[in-house]
Amino acid sequence: MPPNPQQPKVQESVIRKMTRLAAKYNAVNLSQGFPNEPPPRKVRLALAQGVLSGSVGSKDEGSRLKESTEDELSQSIMSLLREQESENKQSETDELNQYSPPMGRPDARRAVSQYYQRLYDYTVSEDDITLTLGATEACATALRTVGSPGDKVVIFEPFHELYPSQCGIFYLEPTFVTLRPCYETSTWNYDDEELTNAIVGAKALVLNTPHNPTGKVFHPDDIKKIVDLCIKHEVYIITDEIYEHMCYRDTNHTLIPKMFPEAASWTLVCNSLGKSASATGWRLGWCLHPPHLSDIYRGLHDQLVAMAPHPMQYASLAYLNLPSAYFKEELPMRYKQRIEILAKALKEANFGVIQPEGSYYLFVDYSNVIPLKSLRPMDAAMYLMEKVGVACVPGDNFYGKSSDGEHFLRFAACRSLADIEAAIERLKVLNAD
């Protein structure tokens, strides 16, 4: 019997486990953070056209899709269907359902560059952009680009479970800095000394803002401290910015390479369209990487996943060219409303709630909820699943060092209003207790 190889410190996702259990118990799923409403119609039509045609219609396809109306795209799709049906054959050649260049289509990378120019007034070359298999792969490839086995990586806790898991896959050593709630100021804060001590000797720091699960938006003052420490100690900053357009309470997202250009060569920006486009199943993300890291990043990406899905790359041309109002107004208004009504219901059930500044989660303390207060987090989550019919995630799943998550649960407010209202109705049983 051959000896077992050294196993990385990785386990099955608890978040996705709770989604499976929600289906088993017919619970309203407020556990996993994915919307259950479709992407913008124009973006879906672009995908359909790309898959059916297999080819690009013009040299500047991004502009063509931007200028096309939904009716025009629909008519184009119907024409393709009729043509293929009458000829009983596919197009003679097909590009969009086949491999793309590993780093992504040039026009899609150019569209990402233009997106940052338009929304942030930030210039980044398409040569320093790689399209990835979602933000998950963008972060994983970033970690391996800058880190080697044994290197220390600083992570704020509570955290999304993928960060320490990816460290485990690559035999990196996570070090945690704890965010703690302050109900008086309605914020989550870290200790400066704890952060400083953690950064010394580290190779990278992962910064997720707006933050999952707390909803904290790291303000420019916070980020300035982080940037100064990382530059001083030669630590790379890997950002996860998938909730960039979900900022509330008069907060704004900070793009580090723009606001702190001195940190641009130390920063890898990871993002995706999954959350903002309600297209988490498309697995289309990207990374902005400093020029000196582009070759190694792209080499790792190529060997890990080969490419991001090509039809989704094409459809991203429509997404990245949506009106600015979609990103700056529609998205924050949509999720702010859902967070507010769910937060109100949770407060009425005696959960301790800090109103989020961003993202679309509520990370709440159940210490004063009578049926739950004596239970461990998983037991409390299962009580809500089985007895109340609402699925959430146990809070200790988001911690690696402290026991601060012992009385916390995470609820995702990204589901449809109908789902959230159904969950609120079910949570009322806790008020009676």
Beta strands, then each sheet from edge to edge (+ up, - down):
strand 1: 28-29
strand 2: 129-132
strand 3: 152-157
strand 4: 173-178
strand 5: 180-182
strand 6: 187-189
strand 7: 204-208
strand 8: 236-240
strand 9: 267-272
strand 10: 285-288
strand 11: 361-365
strand 12: 390-391
strand 13: 393-394
strand 14: 408-412
sheet 1: 1+ 12+
sheet 2: 2+ 10- 9+ 8+ 7+ 3+ 4+
sheet 3: 5+ 6-
sheet 4: 11+ 14- 13+
end
